[in-house]
Amino acid sequence: MTPTRTRALAALALTLAGSVGLAACGSDAPTPAESGDAATYVNGKTFTLDVSSDPGALDPQGSVVNTLFGMTQFAYDNLVAIGADGAIQPQLAKSWTVEGTTVTFEMKDGVTCSDGTSFTAQTVVDNITYVGNPDNKSPFLGVYLPAGATASASGSTVTVKLTAAAPFVLTTLARLPMVCGAGLKDRAILKAGTNGTGPYVLTEAVPSDHYTYELRKGYTWGPGGATTAETGMPAKVIVKIVANETTAGNELLAGTINAVQIVGPDADRLAKAGLKSVGTQALIGEQWYNQADGHLTADPAVRMALTQALDLKQLQVVLTSGKGSPPNQLATVPPSGCVGDAVTGNVPAFDAAAAGAALDTAGWAKGSDGIRVKDGKKLSLSFIYPNSMGSGGGAAAELAVAAWKAVGVEVTAKQQTQTEASAAVFGTGDWDIAWLPLNVNTPDAVVPFVSGKPAPDGTNFASIDNADYVGHVTKAMGMNGAEGCKDWFAAEQALYKAADLVPFANNKFLTFLKGAELSIVGSIIPTSIRMLG
């Protein structure tokens, strides 16, 4: 359970904010093969997607920021894939077995990289060795690759040895992108380029503006056997950076782009215009406290008061423009490893009077300006939240700041890009409160983010130290898959009861489409995109 060191945020897309960062979301849309008529599909077109934040450096194993995680899928493949129904599908591997702490993959023949070189079983081993080395600071270690895992190759067979049972090992490995040999030897080429086996290859990178990918011919090893020879697949994909949702919505209505994910009120406008959409369920509202030394939020009384001061139901309504719902667990996105409700009745309830009393007891007395003071120091905190939350994020943040002020806490809110938020929580530590939704579909993927070494030496960016959580996780990790769900939920509840972590809103993220069809399972499946005539 030792989490990895990391240098960049995932979502929190393994992916944070926006959609999914640690994501393995399901989709309520049929695949193009089920919904469309091949006669309406057109070859040679360009598919243009608007995203809210720049991905930063493009190394697919160096960050789990949601935007990068989604873009990674175009140029890189995984050992296996996850279907919308949760079933594991072939991708680079054609078959696999899991026996105790040994996972074996039989690799497909004829897989090639975008530079023309062969992708082999040894390449898989080299990827696992890189991610598995803590010195490389990959955020995927302990999340998509169990800590301590080692691999070896014999012919076309890859054998992965685990140090302990991993209840959802295939599901997590299905999110580990595989880099080709040249990129493994020289990571510098991955910062602004791609070196993978995926269906597309990056041909142009203009940071903060756009990224262009071109279709590869001869690609036959996609999820479930998908190829790039299908009628209607776009010849080119352009990912544009457009921070303002209203602007992106206008571009979609005008037909200058083909897809955009909308989390704010513009969704109603696009729906009323008759545009089709693909929906994915995700956790959008999740509050973290920086418990590192030197931060006032390291005080349990302060964290409890900050939690009790908020009407979380009201925040949910404002954040989601009335479209969301209360969360029920951390592994929210379907297909979920555990199904149930771990949240209700365990998060401290809204009680402004109790929040004030807790601060009084802890020695925080109100000053003449209404802000509490202790030992000559004001109860003044910083609060960050991502721009990918849309306009609802700003409105909800204002509401939270006002609620905290009412109980005597001065909070300064700052909206940031995903890249800026990543630098703050995993680098500078310059934050006290953060809204950063971590989206995963199995509870074990949460562990490195809420236990173990704190950032910058680990992924535990909030410096959480909850013995009850660790105890329940230890028990759950000894069981197979859903057999441990009772203990996984008990572990989560230990975090909520201590006000270590506060989930407060789920929402259905809608990707609106014009002139194209696609499917989403965690992120857009590139081989599912079909351009319409």
C-alpha positions in Angstrom: 0.0 0.0 0.0 3.0 2.3 -0.2 2.0 5.1 -2.6 4.2 6.5 -5.2 6.0 9.7 -5.6 4.5 11.9 -8.2 5.1 15.2 -9.9 1.8 15.9 -11.5 -1.9 15.8 -10.8 -4.3 13.2 -12.0 -7.8 13.2 -12.6 -6.9 13.8 -9.9 -8.5 11.9 -15.6 -6.3 9.5 -12.8 -7.9 12.3 -14.3 -9.0 15.3 -11.3 -11.6 17.7 -12.2 -13.5 18.4 -15.3 -14.5 14.9 -16.1 -12.5 12.1 -15.0 -9.0 12.0 -14.0 -8.5 8.5 -12.6 -11.3 7.6 -14.7 -13.0 4.5 -16.1 -16.3 6.0 -16.8 -19.2 4.2 -18.5 -21.3 5.6 -21.2 -25.0 5.5 -21.8 -24.6 5.9 -25.5 -24.5 3.0 -27.9 -21.3 2.4 -30.0 -21.4 3.7 -33.6 -21.8 0.2 -34.9 -25.0 -0.1 -32.9 -26.5 3.4 -33.5 -25.4 4.5 -36.9 -25.8 3.5 -40.5 -22.4 3.0 -42.2 -23.9 4.6 -45.3 -24.0 7.9 -43.4 -20.4 7.8 -42.4 -17.8 9.8 -44.3 -14.0 9.2 -44.6 -11.3 11.8 -44.8 -12.9 14.3 -42.4 -11.4 16.1 -39.4 -12.8 15.7 -35.9 -12.3 18.7 -33.7 -12.7 18.6 -29.9 -12.7 21.6 -27.5 -11.2 21.0 -24.0 -11.0 23.5 -21.2 -7.3 23.2 -20.1 -4.0 22.6 -21.7 -2.5 19.1 -20.9 1.0 20.4 -20.1 3.9 18.0 -20.9 2.5 15.1 -22.9 4.4 12.2 -21.3 1.5 9.7 -20.9 3.0 8.2 -17.8 4.0 11.5 -16.1 0.6 13.0 -15.3 -3.0 12.1 -14.7 -4.5 15.5 -15.4 -7.8 14.8 -17.1 -7.1 16.6 -20.4 -3.8 14.7 -20.9 -5.4 11.4 -19.9 -8.0 11.8 -22.6 -5.5 12.9 -25.3 -3.3 10.0 -24.4 -5.9 7.5 -25.7 -5.4 8.7 -29.3 -1.7 7.8 -29.5 -1.2 5.0 -26.9 -2.8 1.7 -26.1 -3.2 -0.4 -22.9 -2.7 -4.1 -22.3 -6.4 -4.6 -22.0 -9.5 -2.4 -22.3 -12.7 -2.0 -20.3 -16.0 -2.3 -22.1 -19.0 -0.1 -21.2 -20.4 -3.1 -19.4 -17.2 -3.5 -17.3 -16.0 -6.5 -19.1 -12.2 -6.8 -19.8 -11.5 -6.8 -23.5 -8.3 -7.6 -25.5 -6.1 -4.7 -26.7 -2.4 -5.2 -26.9 -2.8 -8.5 -25.1 -5.0 -11.1 -26.7 -5.5 -13.2 -23.6 -4.6 -13.2 -19.9 -4.9 -15.1 -16.6 -4.9 -14.0 -13.0 -3.8 -16.6 -10.5 -3.2 -15.3 -7.0 -0.4 -12.7 -7.2 0.6 -13.7 -10.8 -0.9 -12.1 -13.8 0.1 -13.4 -17.3 -0.6 -11.7 -20.6 -0.2 -13.3 -24.1 0.7 -10.4 -26.5 -0.8 -10.0 -30.0 1.5 -10.5 -33.0 2.2 -7.7 -35.5 1.7 -4.7 -33.2 3.8 -1.8 -34.4 4.7 1.6 -33.0 4.1 4.9 -34.8 7.8 5.0 -35.7 7.5 1.6 -37.4 9.3 -0.5 -34.7 7.7 -3.6 -33.2 6.0 -3.5 -29.9 7.0 -6.7 -28.0 6.5 -8.4 -24.7 9.8 -7.0 -23.6 8.5 -3.5 -24.3 5.7 -4.2 -21.8 8.2 -5.2 -19.2 10.2 -2.1 -19.8 7.1 0.0 -19.3 6.2 -1.7 -16.0 9.8 -1.4 -14.8 9.8 2.3 -15.5 6.4 3.1 -13.9 7.3 0.7 -11.0 10.5 2.6 -10.1 9.6 5.2 -7.5 12.6 7.3 -8.6 10.7 8.0 -11.9 7.8 9.6 -10.0 5.1 8.3 -12.2 1.6 9.0 -10.7 0.4 5.7 -12.0 2.5 3.7 -9.5 0.2 2.4 -6.8 -2.8 3.5 -8.8 -2.7 1.8 -12.2 0.2 -0.4 -11.4 0.4 -2.1 -7.9 3.4 -1.0 -5.9 6.1 -3.5 -5.9 4.9 -5.2 -9.1 7.7 -6.7 -11.4 7.5 -8.2 -14.9 9.4 -10.6 -17.1 9.1 -11.6 -20.7 9.4 -15.0 -22.4 8.7 -14.9 -26.1 5.2 -13.2 -26.5 4.3 -13.9 -22.8 4.5 -11.3 -20.1 4.4 -12.4 -16.5 3.6 -9.8 -13.8 4.4 -10.7 -10.2 2.6 -8.8 -7.4 3.8 -8.4 -3.9 0.3 -8.8 -2.6 -3.2 -9.5 -3.9 -4.7 -6.7 -6.0 -8.5 -7.1 -6.0 -9.1 -5.2 -9.3 -5.7 -5.7 -11.0 -7.0 -6.1 -14.6 -9.3 -3.0 -14.3 -6.4 -0.9 -13.1 -3.9 -2.2 -15.7 -6.5 -1.3 -18.3 -5.6 2.4 -17.6 -1.8 2.0 -17.9 -0.7 3.5 -21.3 2.2 1.7 -23.0 5.1 3.7 -24.4 7.2 2.4 -27.3 11.0 1.8 -27.1 12.2 5.2 -28.3 10.1 7.0 -25.8 11.3 4.8 -23.0 14.9 5.4 -23.9 14.4 9.2 -24.3 11.5 10.6 -22.3 12.3 14.1 -23.7 10.6 13.2 -27.0 7.3 12.5 -25.1 7.0 16.1 -23.8 5.7 17.5 -27.1 5.4 14.4 -29.2 4.0 10.8 -29.1 5.6 7.4 -29.4 3.0 4.8 -29.0 1.0 2.0 -30.7 -2.3 3.9 -30.8 -4.6 4.6 -33.7 -3.3 8.2 -34.1 0.0 10.0 -34.0 0.6 13.6 -32.9 1.8 15.8 -35.8 1.5 19.3 -34.4 1.6 20.7 -30.8 0.9 24.3 -30.1 0.6 24.5 -26.3 -2.5 26.4 -25.0 -3.9 26.5 -28.5 -4.3 23.2 -30.3 -2.9 19.7 -30.9 -3.3 17.8 -34.1 -3.3 14.0 -34.6 -3.3 12.0 -37.9 -4.8 8.5 -38.4 -2.5 5.5 -38.7 -3.0 3.0 -41.4 -2.8 -0.7 -40.6 -3.9 -0.4 -37.0 -5.8 -3.6 -36.1 -5.3 -4.1 -32.3 -7.7 -1.7 -30.8 -10.2 -2.4 -27.9 -12.1 -5.6 -28.7 -10.4 -5.9 -32.1 -11.1 -2.3 -33.4 -9.2 -1.2 -36.5 -8.6 2.1 -38.3 -10.0 0.7 -41.5 -13.6 1.4 -40.5 -15.7 3.7 -42.6 -16.1 7.1 -41.0 -13.1 7.3 -38.8 -11.6 10.8 -39.0 -8.4 11.2 -40.9 -7.4 13.9 -38.5 -8.2 14.9 -34.9 -7.7 18.4 -33.6 -7.9 19.1 -29.8 -8.4 22.8 -29.2 -7.9 24.6 -25.8 -11.0 26.8 -25.2 -11.4 27.6 -21.5 -14.8 29.3 -21.7 -17.7 26.9 -22.0 -20.1 29.4 -23.6 -17.5 30.1 -26.4 -17.0 26.4 -26.9 -20.8 25.9 -27.0 -21.1 28.6 -29.6 -18.4 26.9 -31.7 -20.3 23.6 -31.6 -23.6 25.3 -32.6 -21.8 27.0 -35.5 -20.3 23.7 -36.6 -16.7 24.7 -36.4 -16.0 21.9 -33.9 -17.6 18.4 -33.4 -17.5 17.8 -29.7 -17.2 19.5 -26.3 -17.9 18.4 -22.7 -20.1 20.9 -20.9 -20.5 20.9 -17.1 -22.3 24.2 -16.6 -25.7 25.8 -17.6 -24.7 25.9 -21.3 -25.7 22.2 -21.4 -29.4 23.2 -21.4 -28.8 25.6 -24.3 -27.1 22.9 -26.4 -29.8 20.3 -25.5 -32.6 22.7 -26.5 -30.8 23.2 -29.8 -31.3 19.5 -30.5 -27.7 18.4 -30.2 -27.1 14.9 -29.2 -24.8 14.0 -26.3 -23.0 11.2 -24.6 -23.2 11.1 -20.8 -20.8 9.9 -18.2 -21.4 9.8 -14.4 -18.7 11.3 -12.3 -17.8 12.9 -8.9 -17.5 16.6 -9.4 -17.6 18.0 -5.9 -14.9 16.8 -3.5 -13.3 18.9 -0.8 -9.7 18.3 0.5 -7.8 19.9 3.3 -4.0 20.3 3.4 -2.9 18.6 6.6 0.8 19.1 6.1 2.8 20.8 8.9 2.4 24.6 8.9 -1.2 24.6 7.6 -4.1 25.5 9.9 -6.1 22.8 8.3 -3.8 20.3 9.9 -6.0 20.9 13.0 -8.9 18.4 13.2 -11.1 21.0 14.8 -10.6 23.4 11.9 -11.4 20.7 9.3 -14.5 19.7 11.2 -15.7 23.3 11.5 -15.0 24.0 7.8 -17.1 21.0 6.9 -20.0 21.7 9.3 -20.2 25.3 8.1 -21.2 24.2 4.6 -24.7 23.2 3.4 -23.4 20.5 1.1 -26.8 19.9 -0.5 -27.0 23.6 -1.5 -23.4 23.5 -2.8 -24.3 20.5 -4.9 -27.3 22.3 -6.5 -25.3 25.4 -7.3 -22.2 23.5 -8.6 -24.3 21.3 -10.9 -26.9 23.9 -11.9 -29.5 21.7 -10.2 -28.7 18.8 -12.4 -26.5 16.7 -10.0 -27.1 14.3 -7.2 -25.5 13.5 -3.8 -22.5 11.2 -4.0 -22.6 7.7 -2.6 -19.0 6.5 -2.8 -15.5 7.5 -4.0 -15.4 4.9 -6.9 -18.3 6.7 -8.6 -17.7 6.1 -12.3 -19.2 3.1 -13.9 -18.5 0.2 -14.2 -17.7 0.4 -10.5 -15.9 -2.2 -8.5 -18.3 -1.7 -5.6 -21.9 -0.6 -5.6 -23.6 0.9 -2.6 -23.7 4.0 -0.4 -20.8 4.8 1.9 -21.4 8.5 2.1 -24.9 9.1 3.5 -24.9 9.7 7.3 -21.1 9.6 7.6 -20.1 13.1 6.3 -20.5 15.7 9.2 -23.9 17.4 8.8 -24.4 21.1 8.2 -24.5 22.8 11.5 -23.1 26.4 11.6 -23.6 26.7 15.4 -21.6 23.5 16.0 -18.9 24.7 13.6 -18.6 27.9 15.6 -18.6 26.0 18.9 -15.8 23.7 17.7 -13.6 26.7 16.8 -14.4 28.3 20.2 -13.3 25.1 22.0 -10.1 25.0 19.9 -9.2 28.5 21.0 -10.2 30.4 17.9 -11.9 33.6 19.2 -13.6 36.1 16.9 -11.8 39.4 16.5 -13.3 42.8 16.0 -13.7 42.2 12.3 -15.4 38.9 12.8 -12.4 36.8 11.8 -11.2 34.3 14.4 -7.7 34.7 15.9 -5.6 32.3 18.0 -2.2 33.1 19.5 -2.2 36.3 17.4 -2.7 34.5 14.1 -5.8 35.0 12.0 -7.8 32.0 10.8 -7.1 32.9 7.2 -7.0 30.1 4.5 -6.4 29.7 0.8 -8.9 27.8 -1.4 -8.3 26.6 -5.0 -10.7 25.1 -7.5 -10.3 24.2 -11.2 -11.7 26.2 -14.1 -13.0 22.9 -15.6 -16.0 23.1 -13.1 -17.6 25.7 -15.4 -19.6 28.7 -14.2 -21.2 26.6 -11.5 -17.8 26.1 -9.9 -17.3 29.9 -9.4 -20.8 30.3 -8.0 -20.4 27.4 -5.5 -17.0 28.7 -4.5 -18.5 32.1 -3.6 -21.2 30.4 -1.6 -18.6 28.3 0.4 -16.5 31.4 1.1 -19.5 33.3 2.4 -20.5 30.3 4.7 -17.0 30.1 6.1 -16.9 33.8 6.7 -20.2 33.5 8.7 -18.4 31.3 11.2 -15.4 33.5 11.4 -13.0 32.0 8.8 -11.4 34.2 6.2 -11.0 32.2 3.0 -9.4 33.5 -0.3 -10.6 31.6 -3.3 -8.7 31.2 -6.5 -9.8 29.5 -9.7 -6.9 27.6 -11.5 -6.3 25.5 -14.5 -5.7 21.8 -13.9 -2.0 22.3 -14.6 -1.8 25.1 -12.0 -3.8 23.0 -9.4 -1.4 20.1 -10.1 1.6 22.3 -9.4 0.0 23.6 -6.1 -1.0 20.3 -4.6 1.9 18.1 -5.7 4.6 20.8 -5.8 4.4 24.1 -3.9 1.9 23.0 -1.3 0.5 26.5 -1.5 -3.1 25.7 -0.6 -5.3 24.9 2.4 -8.6 23.9 0.9 -9.1 22.4 -2.6 -12.0 21.2 -4.7 -10.3 18.5 -6.8 -12.6 15.6 -7.7 -10.8 12.3 -7.9 -12.6 9.9 -10.3 -12.0 6.2 -10.3 -14.0 3.1 -10.8 -12.3 0.9 -8.2 -11.7 1.8 -4.5 -8.1 0.5 -4.4 -7.2 3.3 -6.9 -8.0 5.9 -4.2 -5.5 4.5 -1.6 -2.3 6.3 -2.8 -4.1 9.6 -2.7 -5.3 9.3 0.9 -2.5 7.4 2.7 1.2 6.9 2.7 4.0 9.4 2.0 2.8 13.0 1.4 3.7 15.1 -1.6 6.2 15.7 -3.1 7.5 12.3 -2.1 4.1 10.6 -2.6 0.7 11.0 -4.1 -0.9 11.7 -0.7 -1.1 15.4 -1.6 -3.3 16.3 1.4 -1.0 14.5 3.9 -3.9 12.4 5.3 -3.0 10.1 8.1 -6.0 8.0 9.1 -5.2 4.7 10.9 -8.8 3.5 10.7 -8.8 3.9 6.9 -5.5 2.0 6.6 -6.8 -0.8 8.8 -9.9 -1.3 6.7 -8.0 -1.1 3.5 -5.5 -3.8 4.7 -8.4 -6.1 5.3 -10.1 -5.3 2.0 -6.9 -5.8 0.0 -6.8 -9.4 1.1 -10.1 -10.2 -0.7 -11.1 -10.7 -4.3 -12.8 -7.8 -6.0 -16.3 -7.1 -4.7 -15.9 -9.5 -1.8 -14.1 -6.7 0.0 -16.6 -3.9 -0.7 -17.9 -3.9 2.9 -14.4 -3.1 4.1 -13.7 -0.6 1.3 -16.8 1.3 2.3 -15.8 1.2 6.0 -12.4 2.6 5.0 -14.1 5.5 3.1 -16.4 6.2 6.1 -13.4 6.6 8.3 -12.2 9.5 6.0 -15.6 11.2 6.1 -16.1 10.9 9.8 -12.8 12.5 10.5 -13.5 15.3 7.9 -10.3 14.2 6.0 -12.3 14.2 2.7 -15.7 15.6 1.9 -17.5 14.4 -1.3 -20.6 16.5 -2.0 -21.7 16.3 -5.6 -22.1 13.9 -8.4 -23.0 15.0 -11.9 -23.6 13.5 -15.3 -21.0 15.1 -17.7 -22.4 15.6 -21.2 -20.2 15.6 -24.3 -22.3 17.3 -26.9 -21.8 16.3 -30.6 -22.3 17.7 -34.0 -21.4 15.9 -37.2 -20.0 13.0 -35.4 -20.8 10.0 -33.2 -18.6 8.4 -30.5 -18.5 6.3 -27.3 -17.0 7.1 -23.9 -15.6 4.6 -21.4 -13.5 6.7 -19.1 -12.6 9.0 -22.0 -13.4 9.2 -25.7 -12.6 5.9 -27.4 -10.8 7.0 -30.5 -11.7 4.0 -32.6 -15.4 4.7 -31.9 -15.5 8.1 -33.5 -17.5 8.3 -36.8 -17.8 11.3 -38.9 -21.3 11.9 -40.4 -22.1 13.1 -43.9 
